[in-house]
Amino acid sequence: MATRSSRTASDRQGAVAGHNPVDGHAVPVPHFGVILPPAAWQALADRLVAHGMTFVIEPHTRFAGQPGEQSTMFFLDPAGNALEFKAFADMDQLFAS
């Protein structure tokens, strides 16, 4: 029988093994990532914000004007796993540095 976790977001945050500094943010390690088309990413970000999601890293654009520019956001699932959702306007920049 599945039950909802009674742990708070801050309790789950402690489950993240570590963080790496990326563009001024502490990116949770490890994390699972999903790449969406820009319009789908924006729709998801808007919906999460409207529903009061607690973000590890709020939706924003990083590396603006640089190779690899991307929109990204991080939050934790109910089990405490770090999830990243991102979008690239130019998918050829996916692994650009």
Jmol script that loads the backbone (N, CA, C; Angstrom):
load data "model"
ATOM      1  N   MET A   1       0.842  -1.181   0.000  1.00  0.00           N
ATOM      2  CA  MET A   1       0.000   0.000   0.000  1.00  0.00           C
ATOM      3  C   MET A   1       0.885   1.240   0.000  1.00  0.00           C
ATOM      4  N   ALA A   2       0.672   2.134  -0.924  1.00  0.00           N
ATOM      5  CA  ALA A   2       1.458   3.353  -1.010  1.00  0.00           C
ATOM      6  C   ALA A   2       0.923   4.378  -0.023  1.00  0.00           C
ATOM      7  N   THR A   3       1.836   5.089   0.601  1.00  0.00           N
ATOM      8  CA  THR A   3       1.439   6.161   1.506  1.00  0.00           C
ATOM      9  C   THR A   3       2.190   7.419   1.132  1.00  0.00           C
ATOM     10  N   ARG A   4       1.620   8.549   1.470  1.00  0.00           N
ATOM     11  CA  ARG A   4       2.286   9.827   1.227  1.00  0.00           C
ATOM     12  C   ARG A   4       3.351  10.044   2.272  1.00  0.00           C
ATOM     13  N   SER A   5       4.452  10.592   1.864  1.00  0.00           N
ATOM     14  CA  SER A   5       5.526  10.899   2.799  1.00  0.00           C
ATOM     15  C   SER A   5       5.111  12.064   3.690  1.00  0.00           C
ATOM     16  N   SER A   6       5.364  11.930   4.983  1.00  0.00           N
ATOM     17  CA  SER A   6       5.060  13.022   5.901  1.00  0.00           C
ATOM     18  C   SER A   6       6.280  13.913   6.106  1.00  0.00           C
ATOM     19  N   ARG A   7       7.370  13.594   5.421  1.00  0.00           N
ATOM     20  CA  ARG A   7       8.574  14.417   5.557  1.00  0.00           C
ATOM     21  C   ARG A   7       8.377  15.753   4.863  1.00  0.00           C
ATOM     22  N   THR A   8       8.956  16.791   5.429  1.00  0.00           N
ATOM     23  CA  THR A   8       8.854  18.122   4.846  1.00  0.00           C
ATOM     24  C   THR A   8       9.897  18.284   3.749  1.00  0.00           C
ATOM     25  N   ALA A   9       9.754  19.362   2.972  1.00  0.00           N
ATOM     26  CA  ALA A   9      10.728  19.646   1.910  1.00  0.00           C
ATOM     27  C   ALA A   9      12.125  19.787   2.490  1.00  0.00           C
ATOM     28  N   SER A  10      12.262  20.423   3.638  1.00  0.00           N
ATOM     29  CA  SER A  10      13.598  20.580   4.224  1.00  0.00           C
ATOM     30  C   SER A  10      14.160  19.239   4.680  1.00  0.00           C
ATOM     31  N   ASP A  11      13.299  18.322   5.166  1.00  0.00           N
ATOM     32  CA  ASP A  11      13.759  16.977   5.513  1.00  0.00           C
ATOM     33  C   ASP A  11      14.279  16.264   4.272  1.00  0.00           C
ATOM     34  N   ARG A  12      13.523  16.370   3.176  1.00  0.00           N
ATOM     35  CA  ARG A  12      13.924  15.712   1.932  1.00  0.00           C
ATOM     36  C   ARG A  12      15.197  16.331   1.384  1.00  0.00           C
ATOM     37  N   GLN A  13      15.370  17.640   1.548  1.00  0.00           N
ATOM     38  CA  GLN A  13      16.579  18.316   1.059  1.00  0.00           C
ATOM     39  C   GLN A  13      17.815  17.665   1.662  1.00  0.00           C
ATOM     40  N   GLY A  14      17.732  17.213   2.911  1.00  0.00           N
ATOM     41  CA  GLY A  14      18.863  16.565   3.562  1.00  0.00           C
ATOM     42  C   GLY A  14      19.221  15.236   2.934  1.00  0.00           C
ATOM     43  N   ALA A  15      18.326  14.655   2.110  1.00  0.00           N
ATOM     44  CA  ALA A  15      18.599  13.381   1.460  1.00  0.00           C
ATOM     45  C   ALA A  15      19.538  13.533   0.269  1.00  0.00           C
ATOM     46  N   VAL A  16      19.699  14.746  -0.245  1.00  0.00           N
ATOM     47  CA  VAL A  16      20.606  14.978  -1.364  1.00  0.00           C
ATOM     48  C   VAL A  16      22.032  14.776  -0.873  1.00  0.00           C
ATOM     49  N   ALA A  17      22.806  13.984  -1.634  1.00  0.00           N
ATOM     50  CA  ALA A  17      24.157  13.613  -1.199  1.00  0.00           C
ATOM     51  C   ALA A  17      25.115  14.800  -1.155  1.00  0.00           C
ATOM     52  N   GLY A  18      24.983  15.719  -2.071  1.00  0.00           N
ATOM     53  CA  GLY A  18      25.895  16.854  -2.108  1.00  0.00           C
ATOM     54  C   GLY A  18      25.448  17.873  -3.136  1.00  0.00           C
ATOM     55  N   HIS A  19      26.296  18.834  -3.371  1.00  0.00           N
ATOM     56  CA  HIS A  19      26.006  19.901  -4.320  1.00  0.00           C
ATOM     57  C   HIS A  19      27.282  20.265  -5.071  1.00  0.00           C
ATOM     58  N   ASN A  20      27.125  20.677  -6.315  1.00  0.00           N
ATOM     59  CA  ASN A  20      28.225  21.224  -7.105  1.00  0.00           C
ATOM     60  C   ASN A  20      27.880  22.656  -7.474  1.00  0.00           C
ATOM     61  N   PRO A  21      28.848  23.568  -7.400  1.00  0.00           N
ATOM     62  CA  PRO A  21      28.556  24.946  -7.804  1.00  0.00           C
ATOM     63  C   PRO A  21      28.476  25.049  -9.329  1.00  0.00           C
ATOM     64  N   VAL A  22      27.362  25.599  -9.823  1.00  0.00           N
ATOM     65  CA  VAL A  22      27.172  25.818 -11.253  1.00  0.00           C
ATOM     66  C   VAL A  22      26.521  27.177 -11.430  1.00  0.00           C
ATOM     67  N   ASP A  23      27.214  28.091 -12.077  1.00  0.00           N
ATOM     68  CA  ASP A  23      26.654  29.403 -12.412  1.00  0.00           C
ATOM     69  C   ASP A  23      26.019  30.087 -11.205  1.00  0.00           C
ATOM     70  N   GLY A  24      26.693  29.996 -10.055  1.00  0.00           N
ATOM     71  CA  GLY A  24      26.226  30.674  -8.854  1.00  0.00           C
ATOM     72  C   GLY A  24      25.171  29.934  -8.052  1.00  0.00           C
ATOM     73  N   HIS A  25      24.859  28.700  -8.422  1.00  0.00           N
ATOM     74  CA  HIS A  25      23.860  27.899  -7.710  1.00  0.00           C
ATOM     75  C   HIS A  25      24.486  26.612  -7.213  1.00  0.00           C
ATOM     76  N   ALA A  26      23.932  26.069  -6.132  1.00  0.00           N
ATOM     77  CA  ALA A  26      24.365  24.776  -5.591  1.00  0.00           C
ATOM     78  C   ALA A  26      23.491  23.692  -6.203  1.00  0.00           C
ATOM     79  N   VAL A  27      23.994  23.041  -7.249  1.00  0.00           N
ATOM     80  CA  VAL A  27      23.237  22.019  -7.968  1.00  0.00           C
ATOM     81  C   VAL A  27      23.306  20.705  -7.196  1.00  0.00           C
ATOM     82  N   PRO A  28      22.148  20.099  -6.870  1.00  0.00           N
ATOM     83  CA  PRO A  28      22.141  18.857  -6.107  1.00  0.00           C
ATOM     84  C   PRO A  28      22.759  17.696  -6.884  1.00  0.00           C
ATOM     85  N   VAL A  29      23.547  16.894  -6.151  1.00  0.00           N
ATOM     86  CA  VAL A  29      24.198  15.716  -6.717  1.00  0.00           C
ATOM     87  C   VAL A  29      23.870  14.544  -5.820  1.00  0.00           C
ATOM     88  N   PRO A  30      23.411  13.431  -6.373  1.00  0.00           N
ATOM     89  CA  PRO A  30      23.040  13.237  -7.775  1.00  0.00           C
ATOM     90  C   PRO A  30      21.670  13.833  -8.059  1.00  0.00           C
ATOM     91  N   HIS A  31      21.341  13.908  -9.342  1.00  0.00           N
ATOM     92  CA  HIS A  31      20.000  14.315  -9.745  1.00  0.00           C
ATOM     93  C   HIS A  31      19.646  13.652 -11.062  1.00  0.00           C
ATOM     94  N   PHE A  32      18.347  13.574 -11.320  1.00  0.00           N
ATOM     95  CA  PHE A  32      17.810  13.036 -12.563  1.00  0.00           C
ATOM     96  C   PHE A  32      17.348  14.213 -13.395  1.00  0.00           C
ATOM     97  N   GLY A  33      17.702  14.233 -14.678  1.00  0.00           N
ATOM     98  CA  GLY A  33      17.357  15.363 -15.524  1.00  0.00           C
ATOM     99  C   GLY A  33      16.456  15.006 -16.680  1.00  0.00           C
ATOM    100  N   VAL A  34      15.587  15.952 -17.028  1.00  0.00           N
ATOM    101  CA  VAL A  34      14.684  15.827 -18.159  1.00  0.00           C
ATOM    102  C   VAL A  34      14.826  17.085 -19.009  1.00  0.00           C
ATOM    103  N   ILE A  35      14.935  16.905 -20.317  1.00  0.00           N
ATOM    104  CA  ILE A  35      15.012  18.045 -21.230  1.00  0.00           C
ATOM    105  C   ILE A  35      13.687  18.145 -21.967  1.00  0.00           C
ATOM    106  N   LEU A  36      13.096  19.326 -21.901  1.00  0.00           N
ATOM    107  CA  LEU A  36      11.810  19.591 -22.536  1.00  0.00           C
ATOM    108  C   LEU A  36      11.970  20.650 -23.621  1.00  0.00           C
ATOM    109  N   PRO A  37      11.048  20.710 -24.572  1.00  0.00           N
ATOM    110  CA  PRO A  37      11.022  21.853 -25.490  1.00  0.00           C
ATOM    111  C   PRO A  37      10.752  23.119 -24.668  1.00  0.00           C
ATOM    112  N   PRO A  38      11.269  24.260 -25.120  1.00  0.00           N
ATOM    113  CA  PRO A  38      11.116  25.495 -24.333  1.00  0.00           C
ATOM    114  C   PRO A  38       9.683  25.823 -23.912  1.00  0.00           C
ATOM    115  N   ALA A  39       8.714  25.678 -24.795  1.00  0.00           N
ATOM    116  CA  ALA A  39       7.324  26.019 -24.433  1.00  0.00           C
ATOM    117  C   ALA A  39       6.792  25.077 -23.351  1.00  0.00           C
ATOM    118  N   ALA A  40       7.128  23.804 -23.430  1.00  0.00           N
ATOM    119  CA  ALA A  40       6.684  22.837 -22.410  1.00  0.00           C
ATOM    120  C   ALA A  40       7.362  23.119 -21.083  1.00  0.00           C
ATOM    121  N   TRP A  41       8.656  23.490 -21.132  1.00  0.00           N
ATOM    122  CA  TRP A  41       9.383  23.832 -19.893  1.00  0.00           C
ATOM    123  C   TRP A  41       8.720  25.029 -19.226  1.00  0.00           C
ATOM    124  N   GLN A  42       8.410  26.071 -20.002  1.00  0.00           N
ATOM    125  CA  GLN A  42       7.804  27.280 -19.438  1.00  0.00           C
ATOM    126  C   GLN A  42       6.440  26.977 -18.854  1.00  0.00           C
ATOM    127  N   ALA A  43       5.643  26.157 -19.541  1.00  0.00           N
ATOM    128  CA  ALA A  43       4.317  25.795 -19.029  1.00  0.00           C
ATOM    129  C   ALA A  43       4.439  25.038 -17.706  1.00  0.00           C
ATOM    130  N   LEU A  44       5.399  24.117 -17.621  1.00  0.00           N
ATOM    131  CA  LEU A  44       5.615  23.381 -16.379  1.00  0.00           C
ATOM    132  C   LEU A  44       6.072  24.324 -15.267  1.00  0.00           C
ATOM    133  N   ALA A  45       7.026  25.192 -15.565  1.00  0.00           N
ATOM    134  CA  ALA A  45       7.517  26.144 -14.562  1.00  0.00           C
ATOM    135  C   ALA A  45       6.378  27.012 -14.051  1.00  0.00           C
ATOM    136  N   ASP A  46       5.554  27.531 -14.956  1.00  0.00           N
ATOM    137  CA  ASP A  46       4.432  28.379 -14.558  1.00  0.00           C
ATOM    138  C   ASP A  46       3.453  27.614 -13.668  1.00  0.00           C
ATOM    139  N   ARG A  47       3.182  26.370 -14.036  1.00  0.00           N
ATOM    140  CA  ARG A  47       2.231  25.558 -13.251  1.00  0.00           C
ATOM    141  C   ARG A  47       2.784  25.267 -11.858  1.00  0.00           C
ATOM    142  N   LEU A  48       4.068  24.913 -11.771  1.00  0.00           N
ATOM    143  CA  LEU A  48       4.672  24.623 -10.466  1.00  0.00           C
ATOM    144  C   LEU A  48       4.691  25.857  -9.564  1.00  0.00           C
ATOM    145  N   VAL A  49       5.050  26.990 -10.137  1.00  0.00           N
ATOM    146  CA  VAL A  49       5.060  28.246  -9.365  1.00  0.00           C
ATOM    147  C   VAL A  49       3.649  28.560  -8.872  1.00  0.00           C
ATOM    148  N   ALA A  50       2.658  28.417  -9.757  1.00  0.00           N
ATOM    149  CA  ALA A  50       1.271  28.717  -9.390  1.00  0.00           C
ATOM    150  C   ALA A  50       0.772  27.814  -8.266  1.00  0.00           C
ATOM    151  N   HIS A  51       1.321  26.602  -8.191  1.00  0.00           N
ATOM    152  CA  HIS A  51       0.897  25.660  -7.150  1.00  0.00           C
ATOM    153  C   HIS A  51       1.786  25.699  -5.912  1.00  0.00           C
ATOM    154  N   GLY A  52       2.702  26.663  -5.865  1.00  0.00           N
ATOM    155  CA  GLY A  52       3.516  26.852  -4.667  1.00  0.00           C
ATOM    156  C   GLY A  52       4.626  25.835  -4.463  1.00  0.00           C
ATOM    157  N   MET A  53       5.166  25.278  -5.545  1.00  0.00           N
ATOM    158  CA  MET A  53       6.267  24.312  -5.437  1.00  0.00           C
ATOM    159  C   MET A  53       7.432  24.919  -4.657  1.00  0.00           C
ATOM    160  N   THR A  54       8.039  24.126  -3.789  1.00  0.00           N
ATOM    161  CA  THR A  54       9.275  24.514  -3.122  1.00  0.00           C
ATOM    162  C   THR A  54      10.422  24.044  -4.012  1.00  0.00           C
ATOM    163  N   PHE A  55      11.168  24.972  -4.553  1.00  0.00           N
ATOM    164  CA  PHE A  55      12.262  24.648  -5.464  1.00  0.00           C
ATOM    165  C   PHE A  55      13.588  24.559  -4.717  1.00  0.00           C
ATOM    166  N   VAL A  56      14.449  23.674  -5.165  1.00  0.00           N
ATOM    167  CA  VAL A  56      15.847  23.666  -4.732  1.00  0.00           C
ATOM    168  C   VAL A  56      16.551  24.819  -5.448  1.00  0.00           C
ATOM    169  N   ILE A  57      16.302  24.938  -6.755  1.00  0.00           N
ATOM    170  CA  ILE A  57      16.760  26.066  -7.568  1.00  0.00           C
ATOM    171  C   ILE A  57      15.559  26.502  -8.404  1.00  0.00           C
ATOM    172  N   GLU A  58      15.127  27.740  -8.215  1.00  0.00           N
ATOM    173  CA  GLU A  58      13.940  28.246  -8.897  1.00  0.00           C
ATOM    174  C   GLU A  58      14.156  28.334 -10.408  1.00  0.00           C
ATOM    175  N   PRO A  59      13.069  28.300 -11.177  1.00  0.00           N
ATOM    176  CA  PRO A  59      13.187  28.401 -12.630  1.00  0.00           C
ATOM    177  C   PRO A  59      13.925  29.672 -13.037  1.00  0.00           C
ATOM    178  N   HIS A  60      14.910  29.499 -13.900  1.00  0.00           N
ATOM    179  CA  HIS A  60      15.687  30.633 -14.397  1.00  0.00           C
ATOM    180  C   HIS A  60      16.472  30.200 -15.633  1.00  0.00           C
ATOM    181  N   THR A  61      17.108  31.177 -16.288  1.00  0.00           N
ATOM    182  CA  THR A  61      17.985  30.895 -17.419  1.00  0.00           C
ATOM    183  C   THR A  61      19.417  31.072 -16.965  1.00  0.00           C
ATOM    184  N   ARG A  62      20.233  30.054 -17.249  1.00  0.00           N
ATOM    185  CA  ARG A  62      21.647  30.164 -16.888  1.00  0.00           C
ATOM    186  C   ARG A  62      22.494  30.135 -18.144  1.00  0.00           C
ATOM    187  N   PHE A  63      23.699  30.631 -17.993  1.00  0.00           N
ATOM    188  CA  PHE A  63      24.654  30.769 -19.097  1.00  0.00           C
ATOM    189  C   PHE A  63      24.080  31.645 -20.208  1.00  0.00           C
ATOM    190  N   ALA A  64      23.315  32.662 -19.821  1.00  0.00           N
ATOM    191  CA  ALA A  64      22.677  33.541 -20.808  1.00  0.00           C
ATOM    192  C   ALA A  64      23.709  34.130 -21.756  1.00  0.00           C
ATOM    193  N   GLY A  65      23.423  34.017 -23.055  1.00  0.00           N
ATOM    194  CA  GLY A  65      24.305  34.568 -24.073  1.00  0.00           C
ATOM    195  C   GLY A  65      25.574  33.767 -24.306  1.00  0.00           C
ATOM    196  N   GLN A  66      25.691  32.605 -23.670  1.00  0.00           N
ATOM    197  CA  GLN A  66      26.882  31.765 -23.801  1.00  0.00           C
ATOM    198  C   GLN A  66      26.501  30.433 -24.449  1.00  0.00           C
ATOM    199  N   PRO A  67      27.528  29.695 -24.925  1.00  0.00           N
ATOM    200  CA  PRO A  67      27.219  28.346 -25.402  1.00  0.00           C
ATOM    201  C   PRO A  67      26.577  27.546 -24.270  1.00  0.00           C
ATOM    202  N   GLY A  68      25.551  26.789 -24.597  1.00  0.00           N
ATOM    203  CA  GLY A  68      24.874  25.986 -23.591  1.00  0.00           C
ATOM    204  C   GLY A  68      23.804  26.720 -22.814  1.00  0.00           C
ATOM    205  N   GLU A  69      23.409  27.922 -23.282  1.00  0.00           N
ATOM    206  CA  GLU A  69      22.344  28.657 -22.574  1.00  0.00           C
ATOM    207  C   GLU A  69      21.139  27.756 -22.397  1.00  0.00           C
ATOM    208  N   GLN A  70      20.579  27.770 -21.183  1.00  0.00           N
ATOM    209  CA  GLN A  70      19.478  26.858 -20.875  1.00  0.00           C
ATOM    210  C   GLN A  70      18.574  27.427 -19.795  1.00  0.00           C
ATOM    211  N   SER A  71      17.321  27.041 -19.867  1.00  0.00           N
ATOM    212  CA  SER A  71      16.381  27.319 -18.783  1.00  0.00           C
ATOM    213  C   SER A  71      16.368  26.075 -17.914  1.00  0.00           C
ATOM    214  N   THR A  72      16.389  26.271 -16.592  1.00  0.00           N
ATOM    215  CA  THR A  72      16.489  25.126 -15.692  1.00  0.00           C
ATOM    216  C   THR A  72      15.756  25.390 -14.391  1.00  0.00           C
ATOM    217  N   MET A  73      15.371  24.310 -13.738  1.00  0.00           N
ATOM    218  CA  MET A  73      14.783  24.372 -12.394  1.00  0.00           C
ATOM    219  C   MET A  73      15.029  23.022 -11.732  1.00  0.00           C
ATOM    220  N   PHE A  74      15.155  23.048 -10.422  1.00  0.00           N
ATOM    221  CA  PHE A  74      15.358  21.833  -9.633  1.00  0.00           C
ATOM    222  C   PHE A  74      14.358  21.799  -8.498  1.00  0.00           C
ATOM    223  N   PHE A  75      13.822  20.617  -8.238  1.00  0.00           N
ATOM    224  CA  PHE A  75      12.991  20.398  -7.064  1.00  0.00           C
ATOM    225  C   PHE A  75      13.113  18.932  -6.670  1.00  0.00           C
ATOM    226  N   LEU A  76      12.570  18.599  -5.506  1.00  0.00           N
ATOM    227  CA  LEU A  76      12.654  17.233  -4.997  1.00  0.00           C
ATOM    228  C   LEU A  76      11.321  16.529  -5.167  1.00  0.00           C
ATOM    229  N   ASP A  77      11.382  15.238  -5.532  1.00  0.00           N
ATOM    230  CA  ASP A  77      10.151  14.445  -5.564  1.00  0.00           C
ATOM    231  C   ASP A  77       9.802  14.044  -4.134  1.00  0.00           C
ATOM    232  N   PRO A  78       8.649  13.429  -3.894  1.00  0.00           N
ATOM    233  CA  PRO A  78       8.251  13.093  -2.523  1.00  0.00           C
ATOM    234  C   PRO A  78       9.221  12.178  -1.783  1.00  0.00           C
ATOM    235  N   ALA A  79      10.050  11.433  -2.520  1.00  0.00           N
ATOM    236  CA  ALA A  79      11.024  10.543  -1.881  1.00  0.00           C
ATOM    237  C   ALA A  79      12.359  11.235  -1.626  1.00  0.00           C
ATOM    238  N   GLY A  80      12.477  12.503  -2.016  1.00  0.00           N
ATOM    239  CA  GLY A  80      13.706  13.246  -1.770  1.00  0.00           C
ATOM    240  C   GLY A  80      14.701  13.216  -2.910  1.00  0.00           C
ATOM    241  N   ASN A  81      14.328  12.644  -4.053  1.00  0.00           N
ATOM    242  CA  ASN A  81      15.217  12.623  -5.214  1.00  0.00           C
ATOM    243  C   ASN A  81      15.220  13.987  -5.886  1.00  0.00           C
ATOM    244  N   ALA A  82      16.410  14.482  -6.222  1.00  0.00           N
ATOM    245  CA  ALA A  82      16.525  15.767  -6.905  1.00  0.00           C
ATOM    246  C   ALA A  82      16.205  15.579  -8.387  1.00  0.00           C
ATOM    247  N   LEU A  83      15.316  16.434  -8.894  1.00  0.00           N
ATOM    248  CA  LEU A  83      14.914  16.414 -10.293  1.00  0.00           C
ATOM    249  C   LEU A  83      15.272  17.737 -10.942  1.00  0.00           C
ATOM    250  N   GLU A  84      15.840  17.668 -12.145  1.00  0.00           N
ATOM    251  CA  GLU A  84      16.119  18.869 -12.928  1.00  0.00           C
ATOM    252  C   GLU A  84      15.302  18.817 -14.202  1.00  0.00           C
ATOM    253  N   PHE A  85      14.631  19.908 -14.504  1.00  0.00           N
ATOM    254  CA  PHE A  85      13.942  20.060 -15.776  1.00  0.00           C
ATOM    255  C   PHE A  85      14.594  21.239 -16.476  1.00  0.00           C
ATOM    256  N   LYS A  86      14.982  21.034 -17.734  1.00  0.00           N
ATOM    257  CA  LYS A  86      15.655  22.108 -18.466  1.00  0.00           C
ATOM    258  C   LYS A  86      15.187  22.139 -19.896  1.00  0.00           C
ATOM    259  N   ALA A  87      15.501  23.240 -20.565  1.00  0.00           N
ATOM    260  CA  ALA A  87      15.159  23.426 -21.976  1.00  0.00           C
ATOM    261  C   ALA A  87      16.275  24.200 -22.648  1.00  0.00           C
ATOM    262  N   PHE A  88      16.556  23.827 -23.869  1.00  0.00           N
ATOM    263  CA  PHE A  88      17.516  24.527 -24.712  1.00  0.00           C
ATOM    264  C   PHE A  88      16.768  25.063 -25.927  1.00  0.00           C
ATOM    265  N   ALA A  89      16.956  26.330 -26.236  1.00  0.00           N
ATOM    266  CA  ALA A  89      16.363  26.873 -27.457  1.00  0.00           C
ATOM    267  C   ALA A  89      17.027  26.225 -28.668  1.00  0.00           C
ATOM    268  N   ASP A  90      18.306  25.863 -28.528  1.00  0.00           N
ATOM    269  CA  ASP A  90      19.084  25.232 -29.590  1.00  0.00           C
ATOM    270  C   ASP A  90      19.625  23.908 -29.063  1.00  0.00           C
ATOM    271  N   MET A  91      18.978  22.802 -29.429  1.00  0.00           N
ATOM    272  CA  MET A  91      19.393  21.485 -28.921  1.00  0.00           C
ATOM    273  C   MET A  91      20.826  21.113 -29.329  1.00  0.00           C
ATOM    274  N   ASP A  92      21.377  21.778 -30.336  1.00  0.00           N
ATOM    275  CA  ASP A  92      22.776  21.529 -30.709  1.00  0.00           C
ATOM    276  C   ASP A  92      23.725  22.020 -29.608  1.00  0.00           C
ATOM    277  N   GLN A  93      23.211  22.808 -28.681  1.00  0.00           N
ATOM    278  CA  GLN A  93      24.016  23.336 -27.570  1.00  0.00           C
ATOM    279  C   GLN A  93      23.960  22.454 -26.328  1.00  0.00           C
ATOM    280  N   LEU A  94      23.319  21.308 -26.413  1.00  0.00           N
ATOM    281  CA  LEU A  94      23.111  20.431 -25.255  1.00  0.00           C
ATOM    282  C   LEU A  94      24.396  20.162 -24.482  1.00  0.00           C
ATOM    283  N   PHE A  95      25.474  19.819 -25.159  1.00  0.00           N
ATOM    284  CA  PHE A  95      26.718  19.511 -24.464  1.00  0.00           C
ATOM    285  C   PHE A  95      27.805  20.555 -24.756  1.00  0.00           C
ATOM    286  N   ALA A  96      27.388  21.749 -25.127  1.00  0.00           N
ATOM    287  CA  ALA A  96      28.350  22.831 -25.406  1.00  0.00           C
ATOM    288  C   ALA A  96      29.007  23.280 -24.112  1.00  0.00           C
ATOM    289  N   SER A  97      30.224  23.753 -24.256  1.00  0.00           N
ATOM    290  CA  SER A  97      30.934  24.276 -23.066  1.00  0.00           C
ATOM    291  C   SER A  97      31.608  25.586 -23.399  1.00  0.00           C
TER     292      SER A  97
END
end "model"
wireframe off; spacefill off
backbone 0.3
color backbone group
